[in-house]
Amino acid sequence: MAEINLTNDNFDAEVLNSDIPVMVDFWAPWCGPCKMLGPVVAEIAKEQEGKLKVCKVNVDEEGELARRFKVASIPTVMVFKNGEMTNKNLGYVQKDVLLGLLN
């Protein structure tokens, strides 16, 4: 499954009501570290297909979602399980660190 682009309209359905854990990448097209993290997030989406849903929020287009989750710097990656945020990371990190957020 490819990454899902989230909007204010589909966030609750895709993330909070998901039966499997969800990794949400808050990013922007002009953000250098976001561009570096993008391929890592895409790789995780492929490898964890069926076990993890991977979603992206463009903070320029979805400022309301960024405010709702108090995203002050990007990239910010959050993990949600059973409708609750269980983990969060700010800034660029290696793949193993992102995978560690799932535990």
Jmol script that loads the backbone (N, CA, C; Angstrom):
load data "model"
ATOM      1  N   MET A   1       0.849  -1.175   0.000  1.00  0.00           N
ATOM      2  CA  MET A   1       0.000   0.000   0.000  1.00  0.00           C
ATOM      3  C   MET A   1       0.897   1.242   0.000  1.00  0.00           C
ATOM      4  N   ALA A   2       0.562   2.168  -0.838  1.00  0.00           N
ATOM      5  CA  ALA A   2       1.318   3.413  -0.883  1.00  0.00           C
ATOM      6  C   ALA A   2       0.945   4.269   0.322  1.00  0.00           C
ATOM      7  N   GLU A   3       1.706   5.314   0.506  1.00  0.00           N
ATOM      8  CA  GLU A   3       1.397   6.256   1.577  1.00  0.00           C
ATOM      9  C   GLU A   3       0.079   6.963   1.261  1.00  0.00           C
ATOM     10  N   ILE A   4      -0.662   7.268   2.290  1.00  0.00           N
ATOM     11  CA  ILE A   4      -1.950   7.931   2.138  1.00  0.00           C
ATOM     12  C   ILE A   4      -1.772   9.400   2.484  1.00  0.00           C
ATOM     13  N   ASN A   5      -2.214  10.280   1.593  1.00  0.00           N
ATOM     14  CA  ASN A   5      -2.166  11.708   1.887  1.00  0.00           C
ATOM     15  C   ASN A   5      -3.385  12.062   2.727  1.00  0.00           C
ATOM     16  N   LEU A   6      -3.115  12.642   3.884  1.00  0.00           N
ATOM     17  CA  LEU A   6      -4.185  12.975   4.816  1.00  0.00           C
ATOM     18  C   LEU A   6      -4.633  14.420   4.669  1.00  0.00           C
ATOM     19  N   THR A   7      -5.922  14.596   4.879  1.00  0.00           N
ATOM     20  CA  THR A   7      -6.524  15.927   4.929  1.00  0.00           C
ATOM     21  C   THR A   7      -7.356  15.987   6.202  1.00  0.00           C
ATOM     22  N   ASN A   8      -7.861  17.148   6.495  1.00  0.00           N
ATOM     23  CA  ASN A   8      -8.737  17.297   7.649  1.00  0.00           C
ATOM     24  C   ASN A   8      -9.970  16.400   7.497  1.00  0.00           C
ATOM     25  N   ASP A   9     -10.386  16.173   6.254  1.00  0.00           N
ATOM     26  CA  ASP A   9     -11.586  15.381   5.985  1.00  0.00           C
ATOM     27  C   ASP A   9     -11.399  13.882   6.219  1.00  0.00           C
ATOM     28  N   ASN A  10     -10.202  13.352   5.929  1.00  0.00           N
ATOM     29  CA  ASN A  10     -10.032  11.897   6.040  1.00  0.00           C
ATOM     30  C   ASN A  10      -9.156  11.461   7.223  1.00  0.00           C
ATOM     31  N   PHE A  11      -8.628  12.413   8.001  1.00  0.00           N
ATOM     32  CA  PHE A  11      -7.699  12.064   9.085  1.00  0.00           C
ATOM     33  C   PHE A  11      -8.312  11.085  10.084  1.00  0.00           C
ATOM     34  N   ASP A  12      -9.472  11.429  10.631  1.00  0.00           N
ATOM     35  CA  ASP A  12     -10.064  10.577  11.663  1.00  0.00           C
ATOM     36  C   ASP A  12     -10.335   9.170  11.146  1.00  0.00           C
ATOM     37  N   ALA A  13     -10.880   9.064   9.937  1.00  0.00           N
ATOM     38  CA  ALA A  13     -11.196   7.750   9.367  1.00  0.00           C
ATOM     39  C   ALA A  13      -9.930   6.927   9.127  1.00  0.00           C
ATOM     40  N   GLU A  14      -8.901   7.546   8.572  1.00  0.00           N
ATOM     41  CA  GLU A  14      -7.683   6.808   8.211  1.00  0.00           C
ATOM     42  C   GLU A  14      -6.778   6.523   9.411  1.00  0.00           C
ATOM     43  N   VAL A  15      -6.753   7.433  10.389  1.00  0.00           N
ATOM     44  CA  VAL A  15      -5.801   7.309  11.494  1.00  0.00           C
ATOM     45  C   VAL A  15      -6.475   6.873  12.787  1.00  0.00           C
ATOM     46  N   LEU A  16      -7.399   7.666  13.272  1.00  0.00           N
ATOM     47  CA  LEU A  16      -7.971   7.396  14.585  1.00  0.00           C
ATOM     48  C   LEU A  16      -8.854   6.156  14.596  1.00  0.00           C
ATOM     49  N   ASN A  17      -9.449   5.807  13.448  1.00  0.00           N
ATOM     50  CA  ASN A  17     -10.323   4.637  13.383  1.00  0.00           C
ATOM     51  C   ASN A  17      -9.647   3.428  12.731  1.00  0.00           C
ATOM     52  N   SER A  18      -8.325   3.479  12.570  1.00  0.00           N
ATOM     53  CA  SER A  18      -7.602   2.389  11.916  1.00  0.00           C
ATOM     54  C   SER A  18      -7.500   1.163  12.825  1.00  0.00           C
ATOM     55  N   ASP A  19      -7.607  -0.019  12.202  1.00  0.00           N
ATOM     56  CA  ASP A  19      -7.462  -1.279  12.938  1.00  0.00           C
ATOM     57  C   ASP A  19      -6.000  -1.644  13.166  1.00  0.00           C
ATOM     58  N   ILE A  20      -5.094  -1.024  12.422  1.00  0.00           N
ATOM     59  CA  ILE A  20      -3.662  -1.304  12.555  1.00  0.00           C
ATOM     60  C   ILE A  20      -2.943  -0.003  12.927  1.00  0.00           C
ATOM     61  N   PRO A  21      -1.720  -0.094  13.473  1.00  0.00           N
ATOM     62  CA  PRO A  21      -0.970   1.125  13.811  1.00  0.00           C
ATOM     63  C   PRO A  21      -0.776   2.013  12.579  1.00  0.00           C
ATOM     64  N   VAL A  22      -0.671   3.315  12.832  1.00  0.00           N
ATOM     65  CA  VAL A  22      -0.521   4.292  11.759  1.00  0.00           C
ATOM     66  C   VAL A  22       0.678   5.190  12.059  1.00  0.00           C
ATOM     67  N   MET A  23       1.559   5.333  11.073  1.00  0.00           N
ATOM     68  CA  MET A  23       2.669   6.279  11.156  1.00  0.00           C
ATOM     69  C   MET A  23       2.297   7.486  10.300  1.00  0.00           C
ATOM     70  N   VAL A  24       2.330   8.681  10.903  1.00  0.00           N
ATOM     71  CA  VAL A  24       1.963   9.902  10.198  1.00  0.00           C
ATOM     72  C   VAL A  24       3.188  10.811  10.108  1.00  0.00           C
ATOM     73  N   ASP A  25       3.548  11.166   8.880  1.00  0.00           N
ATOM     74  CA  ASP A  25       4.683  12.046   8.605  1.00  0.00           C
ATOM     75  C   ASP A  25       4.149  13.438   8.284  1.00  0.00           C
ATOM     76  N   PHE A  26       4.397  14.405   9.176  1.00  0.00           N
ATOM     77  CA  PHE A  26       4.048  15.807   8.927  1.00  0.00           C
ATOM     78  C   PHE A  26       5.246  16.442   8.227  1.00  0.00           C
ATOM     79  N   TRP A  27       5.036  17.002   7.042  1.00  0.00           N
ATOM     80  CA  TRP A  27       6.138  17.468   6.199  1.00  0.00           C
ATOM     81  C   TRP A  27       5.697  18.686   5.374  1.00  0.00           C
ATOM     82  N   ALA A  28       6.662  19.245   4.629  1.00  0.00           N
ATOM     83  CA  ALA A  28       6.378  20.309   3.652  1.00  0.00           C
ATOM     84  C   ALA A  28       7.349  20.162   2.490  1.00  0.00           C
ATOM     85  N   PRO A  29       6.924  20.533   1.277  1.00  0.00           N
ATOM     86  CA  PRO A  29       7.765  20.341   0.091  1.00  0.00           C
ATOM     87  C   PRO A  29       9.062  21.144   0.109  1.00  0.00           C
ATOM     88  N   TRP A  30       9.123  22.243   0.834  1.00  0.00           N
ATOM     89  CA  TRP A  30      10.313  23.104   0.864  1.00  0.00           C
ATOM     90  C   TRP A  30      11.313  22.697   1.947  1.00  0.00           C
ATOM     91  N   CYS A  31      10.966  21.713   2.755  1.00  0.00           N
ATOM     92  CA  CYS A  31      11.760  21.325   3.931  1.00  0.00           C
ATOM     93  C   CYS A  31      12.827  20.293   3.545  1.00  0.00           C
ATOM     94  N   GLY A  32      14.093  20.673   3.668  1.00  0.00           N
ATOM     95  CA  GLY A  32      15.206  19.781   3.324  1.00  0.00           C
ATOM     96  C   GLY A  32      15.196  18.468   4.079  1.00  0.00           C
ATOM     97  N   PRO A  33      15.144  18.504   5.421  1.00  0.00           N
ATOM     98  CA  PRO A  33      15.101  17.245   6.170  1.00  0.00           C
ATOM     99  C   PRO A  33      13.882  16.389   5.816  1.00  0.00           C
ATOM    100  N   CYS A  34      12.764  17.034   5.461  1.00  0.00           N
ATOM    101  CA  CYS A  34      11.566  16.284   5.046  1.00  0.00           C
ATOM    102  C   CYS A  34      11.845  15.514   3.759  1.00  0.00           C
ATOM    103  N   LYS A  35      12.558  16.160   2.833  1.00  0.00           N
ATOM    104  CA  LYS A  35      12.902  15.504   1.567  1.00  0.00           C
ATOM    105  C   LYS A  35      13.811  14.307   1.814  1.00  0.00           C
ATOM    106  N   MET A  36      14.699  14.419   2.802  1.00  0.00           N
ATOM    107  CA  MET A  36      15.587  13.309   3.134  1.00  0.00           C
ATOM    108  C   MET A  36      14.816  12.165   3.798  1.00  0.00           C
ATOM    109  N   LEU A  37      13.816  12.511   4.600  1.00  0.00           N
ATOM    110  CA  LEU A  37      13.054  11.501   5.330  1.00  0.00           C
ATOM    111  C   LEU A  37      12.027  10.796   4.444  1.00  0.00           C
ATOM    112  N   GLY A  38      11.547  11.480   3.420  1.00  0.00           N
ATOM    113  CA  GLY A  38      10.508  10.926   2.544  1.00  0.00           C
ATOM    114  C   GLY A  38      10.782   9.522   2.032  1.00  0.00           C
ATOM    115  N   PRO A  39      11.969   9.269   1.443  1.00  0.00           N
ATOM    116  CA  PRO A  39      12.256   7.917   0.938  1.00  0.00           C
ATOM    117  C   PRO A  39      12.309   6.864   2.046  1.00  0.00           C
ATOM    118  N   VAL A  40      12.744   7.260   3.232  1.00  0.00           N
ATOM    119  CA  VAL A  40      12.794   6.334   4.371  1.00  0.00           C
ATOM    120  C   VAL A  40      11.370   5.934   4.766  1.00  0.00           C
ATOM    121  N   VAL A  41      10.486   6.925   4.817  1.00  0.00           N
ATOM    122  CA  VAL A  41       9.080   6.663   5.165  1.00  0.00           C
ATOM    123  C   VAL A  41       8.440   5.772   4.096  1.00  0.00           C
ATOM    124  N   ALA A  42       8.738   6.037   2.829  1.00  0.00           N
ATOM    125  CA  ALA A  42       8.192   5.229   1.729  1.00  0.00           C
ATOM    126  C   ALA A  42       8.672   3.775   1.829  1.00  0.00           C
ATOM    127  N   GLU A  43       9.926   3.584   2.194  1.00  0.00           N
ATOM    128  CA  GLU A  43      10.489   2.239   2.339  1.00  0.00           C
ATOM    129  C   GLU A  43       9.776   1.490   3.468  1.00  0.00           C
ATOM    130  N   ILE A  44       9.537   2.174   4.579  1.00  0.00           N
ATOM    131  CA  ILE A  44       8.825   1.559   5.701  1.00  0.00           C
ATOM    132  C   ILE A  44       7.409   1.177   5.266  1.00  0.00           C
ATOM    133  N   ALA A  45       6.754   2.048   4.489  1.00  0.00           N
ATOM    134  CA  ALA A  45       5.394   1.760   4.013  1.00  0.00           C
ATOM    135  C   ALA A  45       5.369   0.462   3.218  1.00  0.00           C
ATOM    136  N   LYS A  46       6.361   0.256   2.357  1.00  0.00           N
ATOM    137  CA  LYS A  46       6.430  -0.973   1.551  1.00  0.00           C
ATOM    138  C   LYS A  46       6.694  -2.191   2.424  1.00  0.00           C
ATOM    139  N   GLU A  47       7.684  -2.075   3.296  1.00  0.00           N
ATOM    140  CA  GLU A  47       8.109  -3.214   4.109  1.00  0.00           C
ATOM    141  C   GLU A  47       7.063  -3.640   5.139  1.00  0.00           C
ATOM    142  N   GLN A  48       6.304  -2.685   5.647  1.00  0.00           N
ATOM    143  CA  GLN A  48       5.349  -2.967   6.727  1.00  0.00           C
ATOM    144  C   GLN A  48       3.907  -3.085   6.217  1.00  0.00           C
ATOM    145  N   GLU A  49       3.753  -3.208   4.907  1.00  0.00           N
ATOM    146  CA  GLU A  49       2.414  -3.273   4.313  1.00  0.00           C
ATOM    147  C   GLU A  49       1.566  -4.345   4.986  1.00  0.00           C
ATOM    148  N   GLY A  50       0.353  -3.973   5.352  1.00  0.00           N
ATOM    149  CA  GLY A  50      -0.550  -4.904   6.014  1.00  0.00           C
ATOM    150  C   GLY A  50      -0.442  -4.881   7.531  1.00  0.00           C
ATOM    151  N   LYS A  51       0.730  -4.446   8.045  1.00  0.00           N
ATOM    152  CA  LYS A  51       0.939  -4.385   9.498  1.00  0.00           C
ATOM    153  C   LYS A  51       0.915  -2.950  10.007  1.00  0.00           C
ATOM    154  N   LEU A  52       1.169  -1.996   9.083  1.00  0.00           N
ATOM    155  CA  LEU A  52       1.283  -0.588   9.443  1.00  0.00           C
ATOM    156  C   LEU A  52       0.741   0.251   8.298  1.00  0.00           C
ATOM    157  N   LYS A  53      -0.042   1.262   8.642  1.00  0.00           N
ATOM    158  CA  LYS A  53      -0.517   2.213   7.647  1.00  0.00           C
ATOM    159  C   LYS A  53       0.405   3.436   7.736  1.00  0.00           C
ATOM    160  N   VAL A  54       0.889   3.904   6.597  1.00  0.00           N
ATOM    161  CA  VAL A  54       1.774   5.069   6.574  1.00  0.00           C
ATOM    162  C   VAL A  54       1.078   6.206   5.845  1.00  0.00           C
ATOM    163  N   CYS A  55       1.017   7.349   6.508  1.00  0.00           N
ATOM    164  CA  CYS A  55       0.297   8.507   5.983  1.00  0.00           C
ATOM    165  C   CYS A  55       1.177   9.750   6.039  1.00  0.00           C
ATOM    166  N   LYS A  56       0.826  10.725   5.197  1.00  0.00           N
ATOM    167  CA  LYS A  56       1.581  11.973   5.146  1.00  0.00           C
ATOM    168  C   LYS A  56       0.626  13.157   5.244  1.00  0.00           C
ATOM    169  N   VAL A  57       1.082  14.201   5.946  1.00  0.00           N
ATOM    170  CA  VAL A  57       0.328  15.445   6.061  1.00  0.00           C
ATOM    171  C   VAL A  57       1.221  16.579   5.583  1.00  0.00           C
ATOM    172  N   ASN A  58       0.826  17.220   4.483  1.00  0.00           N
ATOM    173  CA  ASN A  58       1.524  18.409   3.998  1.00  0.00           C
ATOM    174  C   ASN A  58       1.050  19.569   4.872  1.00  0.00           C
ATOM    175  N   VAL A  59       1.929  20.080   5.741  1.00  0.00           N
ATOM    176  CA  VAL A  59       1.506  21.103   6.708  1.00  0.00           C
ATOM    177  C   VAL A  59       1.152  22.429   6.041  1.00  0.00           C
ATOM    178  N   ASP A  60       1.671  22.670   4.839  1.00  0.00           N
ATOM    179  CA  ASP A  60       1.306  23.893   4.113  1.00  0.00           C
ATOM    180  C   ASP A  60      -0.146  23.847   3.665  1.00  0.00           C
ATOM    181  N   GLU A  61      -0.599  22.663   3.285  1.00  0.00           N
ATOM    182  CA  GLU A  61      -1.978  22.502   2.796  1.00  0.00           C
ATOM    183  C   GLU A  61      -2.958  22.178   3.920  1.00  0.00           C
ATOM    184  N   GLU A  62      -2.454  21.590   4.993  1.00  0.00           N
ATOM    185  CA  GLU A  62      -3.324  21.131   6.088  1.00  0.00           C
ATOM    186  C   GLU A  62      -2.872  21.737   7.422  1.00  0.00           C
ATOM    187  N   GLY A  63      -2.821  23.064   7.457  1.00  0.00           N
ATOM    188  CA  GLY A  63      -2.382  23.768   8.661  1.00  0.00           C
ATOM    189  C   GLY A  63      -3.236  23.471   9.878  1.00  0.00           C
ATOM    190  N   GLU A  64      -4.519  23.231   9.647  1.00  0.00           N
ATOM    191  CA  GLU A  64      -5.419  22.933  10.757  1.00  0.00           C
ATOM    192  C   GLU A  64      -5.022  21.633  11.455  1.00  0.00           C
ATOM    193  N   LEU A  65      -4.627  20.615  10.669  1.00  0.00           N
ATOM    194  CA  LEU A  65      -4.166  19.350  11.258  1.00  0.00           C
ATOM    195  C   LEU A  65      -2.863  19.554  12.019  1.00  0.00           C
ATOM    196  N   ALA A  66      -1.964  20.345  11.458  1.00  0.00           N
ATOM    197  CA  ALA A  66      -0.693  20.618  12.128  1.00  0.00           C
ATOM    198  C   ALA A  66      -0.951  21.300  13.480  1.00  0.00           C
ATOM    199  N   ARG A  67      -1.870  22.245  13.510  1.00  0.00           N
ATOM    200  CA  ARG A  67      -2.210  22.920  14.771  1.00  0.00           C
ATOM    201  C   ARG A  67      -2.890  21.960  15.745  1.00  0.00           C
ATOM    202  N   ARG A  68      -3.776  21.132  15.224  1.00  0.00           N
ATOM    203  CA  ARG A  68      -4.507  20.174  16.066  1.00  0.00           C
ATOM    204  C   ARG A  68      -3.551  19.263  16.832  1.00  0.00           C
ATOM    205  N   PHE A  69      -2.449  18.883  16.180  1.00  0.00           N
ATOM    206  CA  PHE A  69      -1.486  17.979  16.811  1.00  0.00           C
ATOM    207  C   PHE A  69      -0.223  18.695  17.276  1.00  0.00           C
ATOM    208  N   LYS A  70      -0.311  20.033  17.352  1.00  0.00           N
ATOM    209  CA  LYS A  70       0.766  20.867  17.899  1.00  0.00           C
ATOM    210  C   LYS A  70       2.112  20.604  17.233  1.00  0.00           C
ATOM    211  N   VAL A  71       2.094  20.506  15.909  1.00  0.00           N
ATOM    212  CA  VAL A  71       3.329  20.304  15.152  1.00  0.00           C
ATOM    213  C   VAL A  71       3.995  21.671  14.984  1.00  0.00           C
ATOM    214  N   ALA A  72       5.125  21.860  15.672  1.00  0.00           N
ATOM    215  CA  ALA A  72       5.820  23.141  15.650  1.00  0.00           C
ATOM    216  C   ALA A  72       7.039  23.118  14.741  1.00  0.00           C
ATOM    217  N   SER A  73       7.569  21.938  14.463  1.00  0.00           N
ATOM    218  CA  SER A  73       8.715  21.821  13.554  1.00  0.00           C
ATOM    219  C   SER A  73       8.537  20.561  12.718  1.00  0.00           C
ATOM    220  N   ILE A  74       9.135  20.591  11.539  1.00  0.00           N
ATOM    221  CA  ILE A  74       9.007  19.449  10.637  1.00  0.00           C
ATOM    222  C   ILE A  74      10.392  19.000  10.182  1.00  0.00           C
ATOM    223  N   PRO A  75      10.540  17.741   9.824  1.00  0.00           N
ATOM    224  CA  PRO A  75       9.514  16.709   9.860  1.00  0.00           C
ATOM    225  C   PRO A  75       9.188  16.276  11.296  1.00  0.00           C
ATOM    226  N   THR A  76       7.929  15.955  11.498  1.00  0.00           N
ATOM    227  CA  THR A  76       7.468  15.330  12.736  1.00  0.00           C
ATOM    228  C   THR A  76       6.765  14.042  12.338  1.00  0.00           C
ATOM    229  N   VAL A  77       7.160  12.949  12.969  1.00  0.00           N
ATOM    230  CA  VAL A  77       6.530  11.654  12.712  1.00  0.00           C
ATOM    231  C   VAL A  77       5.835  11.216  13.998  1.00  0.00           C
ATOM    232  N   MET A  78       4.562  10.876  13.870  1.00  0.00           N
ATOM    233  CA  MET A  78       3.786  10.388  15.012  1.00  0.00           C
ATOM    234  C   MET A  78       3.274   8.989  14.710  1.00  0.00           C
ATOM    235  N   VAL A  79       3.180   8.176  15.748  1.00  0.00           N
ATOM    236  CA  VAL A  79       2.606   6.841  15.622  1.00  0.00           C
ATOM    237  C   VAL A  79       1.320   6.804  16.449  1.00  0.00           C
ATOM    238  N   PHE A  80       0.259   6.312  15.829  1.00  0.00           N
ATOM    239  CA  PHE A  80      -1.038   6.181  16.482  1.00  0.00           C
ATOM    240  C   PHE A  80      -1.420   4.712  16.550  1.00  0.00           C
ATOM    241  N   LYS A  81      -1.918   4.302  17.720  1.00  0.00           N
ATOM    242  CA  LYS A  81      -2.447   2.951  17.894  1.00  0.00           C
ATOM    243  C   LYS A  81      -3.785   3.078  18.604  1.00  0.00           C
ATOM    244  N   ASN A  82      -4.790   2.424  18.069  1.00  0.00           N
ATOM    245  CA  ASN A  82      -6.132   2.450  18.663  1.00  0.00           C
ATOM    246  C   ASN A  82      -6.625   3.873  18.893  1.00  0.00           C
ATOM    247  N   GLY A  83      -6.334   4.761  17.951  1.00  0.00           N
ATOM    248  CA  GLY A  83      -6.831   6.127  18.026  1.00  0.00           C
ATOM    249  C   GLY A  83      -6.046   7.067  18.922  1.00  0.00           C
ATOM    250  N   GLU A  84      -4.974   6.575  19.535  1.00  0.00           N
ATOM    251  CA  GLU A  84      -4.173   7.399  20.443  1.00  0.00           C
ATOM    252  C   GLU A  84      -2.752   7.540  19.910  1.00  0.00           C
ATOM    253  N   MET A  85      -2.177   8.756  20.058  1.00  0.00           N
ATOM    254  CA  MET A  85      -0.777   8.922  19.690  1.00  0.00           C
ATOM    255  C   MET A  85       0.078   8.243  20.757  1.00  0.00           C
ATOM    256  N   THR A  86       0.937   7.319  20.327  1.00  0.00           N
ATOM    257  CA  THR A  86       1.750   6.565  21.272  1.00  0.00           C
ATOM    258  C   THR A  86       3.218   6.961  21.239  1.00  0.00           C
ATOM    259  N   ASN A  87       3.645   7.613  20.151  1.00  0.00           N
ATOM    260  CA  ASN A  87       5.046   7.989  20.049  1.00  0.00           C
ATOM    261  C   ASN A  87       5.206   9.102  19.040  1.00  0.00           C
ATOM    262  N   LYS A  88       6.338   9.836  19.151  1.00  0.00           N
ATOM    263  CA  LYS A  88       6.551  10.999  18.292  1.00  0.00           C
ATOM    264  C   LYS A  88       8.038  11.253  18.155  1.00  0.00           C
ATOM    265  N   ASN A  89       8.455  11.702  16.977  1.00  0.00           N
ATOM    266  CA  ASN A  89       9.850  12.074  16.744  1.00  0.00           C
ATOM    267  C   ASN A  89       9.892  13.358  15.929  1.00  0.00           C
ATOM    268  N   LEU A  90      10.799  14.250  16.301  1.00  0.00           N
ATOM    269  CA  LEU A  90      11.002  15.498  15.562  1.00  0.00           C
ATOM    270  C   LEU A  90      12.320  15.444  14.819  1.00  0.00           C
ATOM    271  N   GLY A  91      12.322  15.910  13.572  1.00  0.00           N
ATOM    272  CA  GLY A  91      13.557  15.997  12.797  1.00  0.00           C
ATOM    273  C   GLY A  91      13.881  14.723  12.044  1.00  0.00           C
ATOM    274  N   TYR A  92      14.939  14.807  11.242  1.00  0.00           N
ATOM    275  CA  TYR A  92      15.369  13.652  10.451  1.00  0.00           C
ATOM    276  C   TYR A  92      16.037  12.623  11.357  1.00  0.00           C
ATOM    277  N   VAL A  93      15.684  11.362  11.162  1.00  0.00           N
ATOM    278  CA  VAL A  93      16.328  10.256  11.877  1.00  0.00           C
ATOM    279  C   VAL A  93      16.482   9.077  10.920  1.00  0.00           C
ATOM    280  N   GLN A  94      17.312   8.134  11.312  1.00  0.00           N
ATOM    281  CA  GLN A  94      17.519   6.927  10.525  1.00  0.00           C
ATOM    282  C   GLN A  94      16.289   6.026  10.614  1.00  0.00           C
ATOM    283  N   LYS A  95      16.203   5.110   9.670  1.00  0.00           N
ATOM    284  CA  LYS A  95      15.077   4.191   9.569  1.00  0.00           C
ATOM    285  C   LYS A  95      14.859   3.391  10.855  1.00  0.00           C
ATOM    286  N   ASP A  96      15.944   2.900  11.472  1.00  0.00           N
ATOM    287  CA  ASP A  96      15.780   2.075  12.670  1.00  0.00           C
ATOM    288  C   ASP A  96      15.140   2.862  13.818  1.00  0.00           C
ATOM    289  N   VAL A  97      15.395   4.167  13.878  1.00  0.00           N
ATOM    290  CA  VAL A  97      14.779   5.001  14.907  1.00  0.00           C
ATOM    291  C   VAL A  97      13.276   5.107  14.663  1.00  0.00           C
ATOM    292  N   LEU A  98      12.892   5.307  13.395  1.00  0.00           N
ATOM    293  CA  LEU A  98      11.463   5.364  13.073  1.00  0.00           C
ATOM    294  C   LEU A  98      10.776   4.048  13.384  1.00  0.00           C
ATOM    295  N   LEU A  99      11.410   2.947  13.036  1.00  0.00           N
ATOM    296  CA  LEU A  99      10.822   1.633  13.339  1.00  0.00           C
ATOM    297  C   LEU A  99      10.694   1.430  14.833  1.00  0.00           C
ATOM    298  N   GLY A 100      11.633   1.978  15.592  1.00  0.00           N
ATOM    299  CA  GLY A 100      11.594   1.888  17.051  1.00  0.00           C
ATOM    300  C   GLY A 100      10.393   2.589  17.658  1.00  0.00           C
ATOM    301  N   LEU A 101       9.861   3.579  16.945  1.00  0.00           N
ATOM    302  CA  LEU A 101       8.667   4.288  17.421  1.00  0.00           C
ATOM    303  C   LEU A 101       7.456   3.369  17.479  1.00  0.00           C
ATOM    304  N   LEU A 102       7.494   2.275  16.742  1.00  0.00           N
ATOM    305  CA  LEU A 102       6.357   1.349  16.670  1.00  0.00           C
ATOM    306  C   LEU A 102       6.234   0.498  17.932  1.00  0.00           C
ATOM    307  N   ASN A 103       7.294   0.383  18.693  1.00  0.00           N
ATOM    308  CA  ASN A 103       7.286  -0.496  19.878  1.00  0.00           C
ATOM    309  C   ASN A 103       6.804   0.229  21.115  1.00  0.00           C
TER     310      ASN A 103
END
end "model"
wireframe off; spacefill off
backbone 0.3
color backbone group
